[in-house]
Amino acid sequence: MDNTIYQFPFTTISGKNLTRETLEGKVIMVVNTATKCGFVPQLGALEKLYDKYKDQGLLIIGFPSDQFSQEPLDGENITEFCSVNYGVSFPMMQKTALKGEEAHPLFKFFASARQNGKFSSSPRWNFYKYLIGRDGKVIDYYWTYRKPDSSKIVSAIEKALSKVPVTV
């Protein structure tokens, strides 16, 4: 079995599929989002990271979810909210479940993935952040309270970006 995130489907709110070819060789941060969460200002910090590092290979992917009852919007209304209020230009996926039987396969994978000798975790709240290396494997995950622009996350992103892209 493939132990990378490339095995999972990624469909944007507008219905576009992000292909394996689009994702391979990038450093990816996956974040579960919700527009009515008190942590929603993190979208602005995520966008700043994306702007600063996208030309070096960083891709941020937002996964809106109402799993914690804080995402009342649907479809393009989520995209519009994120764009108008926080300038978000990184891809936002279709609204999805994060936990339980209906969870998106990617989040089931995160719950069972090992990195740094420890298991990852299903999101326990909105704005969990998962950092994926250029090889498609989980590097680390960060709890809701860890701000995207914290030195720990920025340092991990810069370290992952400094590695030579994998050619498949």
C-alpha positions in Angstrom: 0.0 0.0 0.0 1.1 3.5 -0.8 2.2 5.3 2.4 1.9 8.8 0.9 -0.9 11.3 0.6 -0.9 10.8 -3.2 -3.2 7.9 -3.0 -6.2 10.0 -1.9 -8.6 12.1 -4.0 -8.5 15.9 -3.6 -11.4 17.8 -5.1 -11.7 21.5 -4.8 -14.9 23.3 -3.9 -15.3 24.2 -7.6 -15.0 20.5 -8.5 -11.4 20.5 -9.8 -9.3 17.5 -9.0 -5.8 18.0 -7.7 -3.9 15.2 -9.4 -0.9 13.3 -8.1 1.2 15.2 -10.6 0.1 18.5 -9.1 1.0 17.4 -5.6 4.3 15.4 -6.1 7.5 17.1 -5.2 5.7 19.8 -3.1 5.8 20.5 0.6 2.1 20.4 1.6 0.3 21.7 4.6 -3.2 20.3 5.0 -5.4 22.3 7.4 -9.0 21.6 8.4 -10.9 24.9 8.5 -14.2 26.4 9.7 -15.4 29.9 9.0 -17.1 30.4 12.4 -14.3 29.1 14.5 -12.4 31.5 16.8 -9.2 30.4 15.1 -10.3 31.5 11.7 -7.8 34.4 11.6 -5.2 31.7 11.1 -6.4 31.7 7.5 -4.6 35.1 7.1 -1.3 33.7 8.5 -1.7 30.6 6.3 -2.1 32.8 3.2 1.1 34.8 4.2 3.0 31.5 4.4 1.6 30.4 1.1 2.6 33.8 -0.6 6.1 33.7 0.9 6.9 30.0 0.0 4.7 28.9 -2.9 7.4 29.7 -5.4 9.7 27.4 -3.5 7.2 24.5 -3.6 4.8 25.0 -0.6 1.2 24.1 -1.2 -1.4 24.8 1.5 -4.7 22.9 1.1 -7.7 23.8 3.2 -10.3 21.2 4.1 -13.5 22.9 5.4 -15.5 20.8 7.8 -18.5 21.1 10.0 -17.4 18.2 12.2 -17.2 20.6 15.2 -20.4 22.6 14.2 -18.5 25.7 13.1 -18.9 25.6 9.3 -22.4 26.7 8.3 -21.4 27.7 4.8 -21.3 25.5 1.8 -19.5 25.4 -1.6 -18.4 28.6 -3.2 -19.7 30.6 -0.1 -16.7 29.1 1.8 -14.3 30.1 -0.9 -15.8 33.6 -1.0 -15.6 34.1 2.7 -12.0 33.0 2.9 -11.0 35.1 -0.1 -12.8 38.3 0.9 -11.9 38.2 4.6 -8.4 36.7 4.6 -7.2 36.9 1.0 -7.0 33.1 0.7 -5.7 32.0 -2.7 -4.6 28.5 -1.8 -7.0 25.6 -2.8 -10.0 24.9 -0.6 -11.4 21.4 -0.9 -15.0 20.3 -0.7 -16.5 20.3 2.8 -15.6 17.0 4.4 -15.8 14.8 7.5 -12.6 14.5 9.5 -13.4 11.7 11.9 -15.5 8.6 12.1 -16.7 6.2 9.4 -17.5 9.0 7.0 -14.1 10.7 7.4 -12.2 11.6 4.2 -9.7 8.8 3.6 -6.9 11.3 3.9 -7.9 12.1 7.5 -8.1 8.3 8.3 -4.6 8.1 6.9 -3.4 10.9 9.2 -4.9 9.2 12.2 -2.8 6.1 11.5 0.4 7.7 10.1 3.6 7.6 12.0 6.1 10.4 12.1 9.0 11.0 14.4 8.2 7.7 16.0 4.7 8.7 17.1 1.3 8.4 15.7 -0.4 11.4 14.2 -3.9 12.3 15.2 -7.4 12.9 13.9 -8.2 16.6 14.3 -9.5 17.3 17.8 -10.6 20.8 16.7 -10.5 23.1 13.7 -7.2 24.3 12.3 -5.1 21.2 12.9 -2.2 21.4 10.6 -0.4 18.5 8.9 3.0 19.0 7.2 3.8 16.7 4.3 7.3 16.4 2.8 8.2 16.4 -0.9 8.0 12.6 -0.8 4.3 12.7 0.2 4.9 11.4 3.7 3.8 13.1 6.9 6.5 15.1 8.6 4.6 16.3 11.6 1.3 17.7 12.7 0.4 20.7 14.8 -2.5 21.3 17.2 -5.0 24.1 16.7 -3.3 26.4 19.1 0.0 26.4 17.2 -0.1 29.4 14.9 0.9 28.8 11.3 3.5 31.6 11.5 5.1 30.2 14.7 8.8 29.7 14.6 8.4 25.9 15.0 6.1 25.6 11.9 8.1 28.1 9.8 11.3 26.3 10.6 9.8 22.9 9.7 8.5 24.3 6.4 11.9 25.8 5.5 13.7 22.6 6.4 11.3 20.6 4.2 11.6 23.0 1.3 15.4 22.8 1.4 15.3 19.2 0.5 15.7 18.4 -3.2 12.3 17.6 -4.8 11.7 13.9 -5.4 11.5 12.9 -9.1 9.2 10.0 -9.8 
